Amino acid sequence: VLASVAFSMGTDLIDFMHGFLNYQIEHHLWPNLSMKSYQKSAPLVQAICRKHGIPYIKENVFIRTKKAIDIMIGAESMRWFPEEYEKEFLEIDAMAEIKKRGLVNVTLAKQ
């Protein structure tokens, strides 16, 4: 959610005109959902983000296109993922990988 942006959405016409590509946040959460499911899930994702203080960024496609061009030509730089989040999630991912491979007992035995 932190590294993605959704475009204007909500009506069938707007979504059709965007080819349902305007649900980038939902697509990154669930890449295999149907287009209609993205439309249904967006309000739920927004509510969860609000509840947990996570920014859900939704902007006009033309504003996002300008920002992308500004980054490509060097007029702007990309927003970086906050370091404290990255460290926390890397640790979570490392522990999940250890558990997945059944290395928990080996790791704990070494400590």
C-alpha positions as CSV (number, residue, x, y, z in Angstrom):
1,V,0.0,0.0,0.0
2,L,2.8,2.4,0.9
3,A,4.6,1.9,-2.5
4,S,1.5,2.2,-4.7
5,V,-1.1,4.7,-5.8
6,A,-4.6,4.2,-7.1
7,F,-6.2,6.5,-9.7
8,S,-9.7,8.0,-9.6
9,M,-12.2,5.2,-9.4
10,G,-15.7,4.1,-8.4
11,T,-18.0,4.2,-11.3
12,D,-18.2,1.6,-14.1
13,L,-17.5,4.3,-16.7
14,I,-14.4,5.7,-15.0
15,D,-13.1,2.1,-14.3
16,F,-13.8,1.1,-17.9
17,M,-12.0,4.2,-19.3
18,H,-9.0,3.3,-17.1
19,G,-9.2,-0.4,-18.2
20,F,-9.6,-1.2,-14.5
21,L,-5.9,-0.3,-14.1
22,N,-6.9,2.4,-11.7
23,Y,-7.0,-0.1,-8.8
24,Q,-3.2,-0.4,-8.4
25,I,-3.2,-0.8,-4.6
26,E,-5.8,-3.6,-4.7
27,H,-4.0,-5.2,-7.6
28,H,-0.7,-5.3,-5.7
29,L,-2.5,-6.8,-2.7
30,W,-4.4,-9.4,-4.7
31,P,-3.0,-9.7,-8.3
32,N,-5.4,-12.5,-9.3
33,L,-8.7,-10.9,-8.4
34,S,-11.2,-10.0,-11.1
35,M,-11.7,-6.4,-12.2
36,K,-15.1,-6.2,-10.5
37,S,-13.5,-7.6,-7.2
38,Y,-11.0,-4.7,-7.2
39,Q,-13.9,-2.3,-7.4
40,K,-15.7,-4.0,-4.5
41,S,-12.5,-4.3,-2.4
42,A,-11.3,-0.7,-2.7
43,P,-13.6,0.7,0.0
44,L,-12.6,-2.1,2.4
45,V,-8.9,-1.5,1.8
46,Q,-9.3,2.3,2.3
47,A,-11.2,1.7,5.6
48,I,-8.4,-0.7,6.9
49,C,-5.8,1.9,5.9
50,R,-7.6,4.6,7.7
51,K,-8.0,2.4,10.8
52,H,-4.3,1.7,11.0
53,G,-3.0,5.2,9.9
54,I,-1.6,3.9,6.6
55,P,-1.8,6.5,3.7
56,Y,-4.0,5.3,0.9
57,I,-3.1,7.6,-2.0
58,K,-5.6,8.1,-4.8
59,E,-5.0,10.7,-7.4
60,N,-6.1,11.8,-10.9
61,V,-4.4,9.8,-13.7
62,F,-3.1,13.1,-15.3
63,I,-1.4,14.2,-12.0
64,R,0.2,10.7,-11.7
65,T,1.3,10.8,-15.3
66,K,3.0,14.2,-14.7
67,K,4.7,12.9,-11.6
68,A,5.9,9.8,-13.5
69,I,7.3,12.0,-16.3
70,D,9.0,14.4,-13.8
71,I,10.7,11.4,-12.2
72,M,11.8,10.0,-15.6
73,I,13.3,13.4,-16.7
74,G,15.0,13.9,-13.3
75,A,12.9,16.9,-12.2
76,E,11.7,14.9,-9.2
77,S,12.8,11.8,-7.3
78,M,10.7,8.9,-6.2
79,R,9.3,8.8,-2.7
80,W,11.4,6.3,-0.7
81,F,9.9,3.6,1.5
82,P,10.4,4.7,5.1
83,E,13.5,3.0,6.6
84,E,11.9,2.0,9.8
85,Y,9.1,0.1,7.9
86,E,11.7,-1.5,5.6
87,K,13.7,-2.8,8.6
88,E,10.7,-4.1,10.4
89,F,9.3,-5.9,7.3
90,L,12.7,-7.4,6.4
91,E,12.8,-8.9,9.9
92,I,9.3,-10.3,9.5
93,D,10.1,-11.7,6.1
94,A,13.3,-13.3,7.4
95,M,11.5,-15.0,10.3
96,A,8.7,-16.2,8.0
97,E,11.4,-17.7,5.7
98,I,13.1,-19.4,8.7
99,K,9.8,-20.9,9.8
100,K,8.9,-22.0,6.3
101,R,12.2,-23.9,6.0
102,G,11.8,-25.4,9.4
103,L,14.9,-23.7,10.7
104,V,13.3,-22.3,13.9
105,N,14.8,-25.1,16.1
106,V,18.2,-24.8,14.5
107,T,18.2,-21.0,14.9
108,L,17.1,-21.2,18.5
109,A,19.6,-23.9,19.4
110,K,22.5,-21.6,18.2
111,Q,21.4,-18.8,20.6
